[in-house]
Amino acid sequence: MRKAGIAALLMACCLLADAEQMDVATGIQLAQIDFDSYHAALLERCRTLAPDSAGALAASMAQWKAKNADALAILRQLYKAQLERNIRISRPRLSDAEAEAQVGAVLELFASGLKEKVSQVPDDETRSSCDGGYAEQTLARPDMDFNALLMRMTFGR
């Protein structure tokens, strides 16, 4: 996945019609995003652009994290294990260090550049996110419930 794809993936989650359910593969990719970094960058901008809203947004983010942290950790471990297997199958002659470096490079794509991407969002859109838009329209979406995704993967529900 390219660096530009991270923001697009997060945006795609928000743009899906309510009637649609995100497919498991997309959900697993979304789970790889470093939400701690993304949330820190968004909060930093909110403290400047909409300081009165930053506290409520931080509380919403903390609540979302508490609900999703365990499922995100499991989904990330599963993705990493699958990625390692795929690299080993496609390039069996790689040393352990080379394979680990390739896995690390792929995983870094989900974390790199988030602060820069958040800083490039126009101020009016960021203010809207700060003033409840992100908490109400993104974090509250069923597609951002990684426990539900894990249950779908595990039990097919």
C-alpha positions in Angstrom: 0.0 0.0 0.0 1.4 3.4 -0.9 1.6 6.2 1.7 -1.2 8.1 0.0 -3.4 5.1 0.4 -3.5 5.4 4.2 -5.5 8.6 4.2 -7.7 7.2 1.4 -8.4 4.1 3.3 -9.5 6.0 6.4 -11.6 8.3 4.2 -13.1 5.2 2.4 -14.3 4.0 5.7 -16.1 7.2 6.3 -17.6 7.3 2.8 -19.1 3.8 2.7 -22.9 3.9 2.7 -24.4 3.0 6.0 -26.1 0.0 4.4 -22.8 -1.4 3.3 -20.5 -3.4 5.5 -16.8 -3.0 5.0 -15.2 -6.2 3.7 -12.9 -8.0 6.1 -9.8 -7.4 4.0 -10.3 -3.6 4.0 -11.1 -3.7 7.7 -7.9 -5.5 8.5 -5.9 -2.9 6.5 -7.7 -0.1 8.3 -6.8 -1.8 11.6 -3.1 -1.4 10.7 -3.3 2.4 10.8 -1.5 3.9 13.8 -4.5 5.5 15.3 -2.5 6.8 18.3 -0.4 8.9 15.9 -3.4 10.0 13.9 -5.3 11.0 17.0 -2.4 12.8 18.5 -1.9 14.8 15.2 -5.6 15.6 15.0 -5.8 16.7 18.6 -2.7 18.9 18.2 -4.5 20.7 15.4 -7.7 20.9 17.3 -6.0 22.5 20.3 -5.0 25.3 17.9 -8.1 25.6 15.6 -10.9 24.6 18.0 -9.5 24.6 21.6 -12.9 24.4 23.2 -13.6 21.1 21.4 -10.3 19.4 22.1 -11.2 18.0 25.5 -14.4 16.3 24.2 -12.6 15.0 21.2 -9.8 13.6 23.4 -12.4 11.9 25.6 -14.1 10.3 22.6 -10.8 9.1 21.2 -9.9 7.6 24.6 -13.2 5.8 24.9 -12.8 4.5 21.3 -9.3 3.3 22.1 -10.3 1.6 25.3 -13.0 -0.3 23.4 -10.9 -1.2 20.4 -7.3 -1.6 21.7 -7.3 -5.4 22.3 -9.0 -6.2 19.0 -6.6 -3.9 17.1 -3.6 -5.6 18.7 -5.0 -9.0 17.6 -5.8 -7.8 14.1 -2.3 -6.3 13.8 -0.7 -9.6 14.9 -2.7 -11.6 12.5 -1.9 -9.3 9.6 1.8 -9.3 10.5 1.8 -13.1 10.7 0.1 -13.4 7.3 2.4 -10.9 5.8 5.4 -12.8 7.1 4.1 -16.0 5.6 3.4 -14.4 2.2 6.9 -12.9 2.1 8.5 -16.3 3.0 6.4 -18.1 0.4 7.2 -15.5 -2.4 10.9 -15.2 -1.5 12.0 -18.3 0.4 15.7 -17.5 0.1 15.5 -14.3 2.2 17.3 -14.3 5.5 15.3 -13.8 8.7 16.7 -10.2 8.9 15.7 -9.5 5.3 12.2 -10.9 5.7 11.7 -8.9 8.9 12.9 -5.7 7.2 10.4 -6.2 4.4 7.6 -6.8 6.9 8.7 -3.7 8.8 8.7 -1.6 5.6 5.1 -2.7 4.8 3.9 -2.0 8.3 5.6 1.4 8.3 3.4 2.5 5.4 0.5 2.5 7.7 2.2 4.8 10.2 4.3 7.1 8.1 3.2 10.6 7.2 0.1 10.8 9.3 1.0 14.0 11.0 1.8 15.6 7.7 -1.4 14.4 6.2 -3.4 15.8 9.1 -1.7 19.1 8.8 -2.7 19.3 5.1 -6.4 19.1 5.7 -8.0 22.5 5.3 -8.7 24.3 8.5 -12.5 24.4 8.1 -12.6 20.6 7.6 -10.4 20.1 10.6 -12.6 22.4 12.7 -15.6 20.3 11.7 -13.7 17.2 12.8 -12.7 18.8 16.1 -16.3 20.0 16.8 -17.7 16.5 16.8 -17.5 15.4 13.2 -14.7 12.9 13.8 -16.2 11.5 16.9 -19.7 11.3 15.6 -19.1 10.4 11.9 -16.0 8.4 12.1 -15.3 6.8 15.5 -18.9 5.9 16.0 -19.2 4.1 12.6 -19.8 0.4 12.8 -16.8 0.0 10.5 -14.6 1.5 13.2 -15.6 -1.2 15.7 -12.7 -3.6 15.5 -14.2 -6.0 18.0 -17.1 -6.5 15.6 -14.6 -7.1 12.7 -12.7 -9.6 14.8 -16.0 -11.4 15.6 -16.9 -11.4 11.9 -13.6 -13.0 11.1 -13.8 -15.5 13.9 -17.5 -16.5 13.7 -18.5 -15.3 10.3 -21.1 -12.9 11.7 
